Amino acid sequence: MITDDMTIKLLILTVIAIGEKAYYEISELSQTAQMFPYNFQVSHEILHNSEEFTLNNFGGKIVLAKD
């Protein structure tokens, strides 16, 4: 299990960069077995405290949107 915040941020940025969606639910970001053969958890804290990400509310859910 990957627990380093910087590594998790890099994985999230990769998912966003190669993904085809305009936004991602937080739970979707760590469910990328086809991209990464290891486990990691994305916390709201990592996303909220990071300047690389923008959180939005879409359909009553917190999502991470592509900028």
N, C-alpha and C positions, 0 to 999 in steps of 0.2 A: 504494500500500500504506500503510495506516495503521499507525504505529509508536508513537504517543503512548500511554502507559499509561493515563492518565485517560480518554482517548477510548475505548480498548478496554474499560475497565471499564464505561463508560456503555453501550456496545453490548451487552455481556454482560448487564447489568441489564435492558436492553430485551428481549433474547431471552427471559430468564427471566420477565419480567413479562407478556409477551403469549403466551408458549408454553403449551401444554396438558400438558406433561410434568411429572412430579414431580421428575425429575432429568435431567441432561444429561452425557454423556461430554464430556471436554475437546475432543476432535476435532470434535464436533458443533457447538460454539459458534461456530466460525469458518466453518462451511459454511451460511451463511444468505443465499445469493444472492437468494432471493425477498424478503428483508427489506431487505438493504443491497446496493447495486450496486457495492461496492468490497471490496477484500481486506484482511483483517487476520488476525494469528495470535495465538492465545491460548496463553500459556506457563504452565506450572505455577508459575513464579516470581511472575507477576502475581497469580495466584489465591491462592497461599500467603501472600504478603505483604500481602494486602488484608483489611481488617476487614469488607468487605461480603459476602464469600463464605464458605461452609462446604464444605469438601471431605470427602467420605465415600468409603468403599470399598464397592462394590456389585457382586457377581458377579466379584470379582477385578479390577475396573477402578476407577480413581479417577474419581469423578463429582462434579458440582456439584449440590447439592440445593436445592430451594426451602425457605426457612425459613418 
